[in-house]
Amino acid sequence: RHPVYKIHYLMGILVYLKSLSLMFHGINYHFIQTKGEHVAAWAILYYVAHLMKGAVLFITIVLVGTGWTFIKHILSEKDKKIFMIVIPLQVLANVAKIIIEESEEGAVEFHTWRDIFILVDLLCCGAILFPVVWSIRHLQEASHTDGKAAINLRKLKLFRHFYIMIVCYIYFTRIIVYLLKITVPFQYEWLDEMFHEMATYVFFVMTGYKFRPASANPYFQLTPDDDDDDDAEMDVVYVYMVAP
């Protein structure tokens, strides 16, 4: 009944992939607890779901950060370049994590792939901040140049909140959780995984709440000028596509 954008379907798919990943991981740990070893089939299902979840997560964050379907319907060349950088890096980071989990901690490849994972993961997290900054700058400029300043300022506030959420999520899950992992005694190592999953859950819920489809959401209200702008934009795109 409420207006739903394409990004909302992608956010829903992400939640289901995350749920499947956790379910397969839990089943795998159950067999480790009862039999002393993991069952390969459940481990493979977990890794597949984890790879897909990681890719869709960063794609969703970048699309939300660019304002796709919220403030614009077409990705710019800068946005496309971010995707060309982030997606391969994220796939590499997930592959590195799988190798780390399947390797012995004393092995040489464990430390090599762990360093690769930390570096690539930080690069991915840094790259997804650029689209949010571009969207904030775009909305700041729009609020000064057109007659829809109030709507643009509301959207600007929304994307500023999203930027702060991403920064807090990165710092907490990549730095604070890692410091917790290397400082707590062995019997409390489960705390770092618990805090990581809690932070991820809060980030998912807050993002879904901020960008939820709603009939009275002030961020997605259109003025008559908006409709004219959208029509003009689509005409320009159509001429560009059919031009020789």
N, C-alpha and C positions, 0 to 999 in steps of 0.2 A: 504493500500500500504506500510505502514511502519511496521517494526517488532513490534508486540504487545505481551507483556507478560501477564500471567494470572493475575498478580497483577494489570494491567491496567483495566481489567474487574471489579475487586473488587473495585478499586477506582471509576469507573463509577457508580457501584451499590450504593456506599456510597453517591455520589452526589445526585442521584435520591432519596434515602431514606431521606437525609437531606431536599431536596426540598418538599417531601411529608409531612414530619414532620412540616415544616414551613407553608405549605398550610393548613393542618388540624388545626394547632394552630391559624392561621389567621381567618379561618371560625368560629372557636369556639369563638374567641374574638368578631367577628362580631355579633353573637347572644347574647353575653353578653352585647354588646353596645345597641342593638336594643330591646331585650326582658328583660334585667336585670338578666338573668341566662343563664348558658351554656347548650347546648343540649348534653345529655349523649353520643349519638352515635358519634358525632364529637370529643368529649373529649376522648373516648375510642380509636378511630382511631389515634388520636394524640399520645396517650400514647404507643400504639403498635408500631407506626412508630418511636417514640422517643427511645423506648427500642431497636429496631432493629438497628437504626442508631448508638446508643451508643456502642453496641457490635461490629458492623462492623467497626466503627471508630478506636477502640483500636486494633482490629485484624489487620486492614490495617497498622496502625502505627507500630505495632510490626513486621509485615512481611516486611515492607519497611526497618525498622531499622535493622533487621537481614540480610538484603541483599538478601533475597529470590528472586530467578530468576535473580538477577542482578550480584551477585558475587558468589552465590552458589545455588544449586537446592534442597538441602536436609536440613531439620531442624535438628540441633543437639539436644542432650538430654537437654542441658541448655535452648535452645529456647523453647522446648516443656514444660518444667517446668514453664517458664514465662507465656505461654498460660494458663496453669492449674491454675495459680494464678490470672492473669489479668482478664480473662473472667468472673469467678464467682464474683470477686470484682466489676467489671463494672456492671453486672446485679444487684447486691445488691445496688450499688450507684444509678442506675436508678429507682429501686423500692423505695428507700428512697426519691428520688426527687418527685416521683408521690405522695407518702404519704404526703410529705411536702406541695405540691400544693393543696391537697384535705383536709388538716387539718386547723383548726383555729389557728392563730398565738399565742393565749393565752393558747392553750391546752398543756398538758404535753407531749403528743406524738410528737407534732410539734418540740419542742426543742430537744427531744431525737433523733428523726430521722434526724434532721438537723445536730447534732453533728456527727452522724454515717455517714451521707452523706459527710461531710467535710473531715473526717478521711479517709474514703474509697476512695474518689476521689483523695486525695493527694497520697495515697498509689499506686493507679493505675498509676497516672502521674509519680511517681518516678520509678515504675517498668518498664515502657516502655523506660526509658533512658538506661537501661542495655544492650539491644540488639544493640543499636547504638554504645555504647562504645566498645562492643565486636567486632563489624564490623570494627570500626576504628583501633582497636588494630590488628585485623587480616590483614587488608590492610597495616598497617605499617610494620608488620613482612614480608608480602609477597613482599613489595617493596624493601626489603633489601636482600631477599634470592633468588629471581628468576630473569630472564632476561626481565621481562615485567614491569620494574619499572615505566615507563612513564604512562602506562595505569592504574596501581595500584595507582599512585599518583593522577591521575585525579579523580578516584573513591574515594580516601581518602578525597580529597577536597570536593566532593559532599556530603559525609556522615558527614563531619564536619559542613558543612552548614546546613544540616538537623538537626543535634544535636542542633545547636544554635537556629534554628527555633522552635524546640520543647521546649527548655528551655524558650525562650521568650514567646511562647504561654501559657505555664503553669503559668509563673509568672504573665503575664498580666491578663489572664482570672480567675485565682484562687486567686490572692492576690490583684493586683491593682484594679480590678473591684469590689472586695469585700470591699476594703477600700473606694472606691468611693460610694458604696451603703450605707455605714453606716455614711458617712460624709455629703452628699448632702441633701438639704431640701426635704421634701416630694414631692413637685410638680416637682422635677427634678429626681425622682427615675427611670424614663424611660431611663436616660442616661447610667446606668450600663448595662441594657439589650442591648442598641444600641452598646456600645463599645464591649461587649462580642460577639455579632453577627458579628461585623466588623472584630474583631480579628480572629474569626473562619473562616470568608470568606477569609481573606488574607492568613491564614495558608493553607487552602484548595488550593487556586490558586497557591501559591508558591510551595507547594509540587507537585501538578500536573505539573507545569512548569518544575521543576527540574528533575522529573522522567518521562517526557513525552516520548512517542515513536517517534523516528525520525531516518531517514535513515542515517544521517550524525552526529549522536550524538557520541562524542568521548568517552563517558563513557561506551558505549555498544559495542564498536568495539572489535572483536576477532582477535587474531593472530593465525597462524597455531598451535602453542604450546597449545593454549587454547583448540582447538578442540581435540588434543591428550589427554589433561588432562581430559576433559569431558568424553571421551570414556573410559579412564582408571577408572575414578570414577564410571561410570555406571557399568563397569565390576565388580568392587569390591562390589558394592551394590547388583548386581545380585547373585554373589557367596555367599554373606552373607545371602540373602533371601532364597536360595535353599539349603544351608548347613543344615545338620541334627542337 
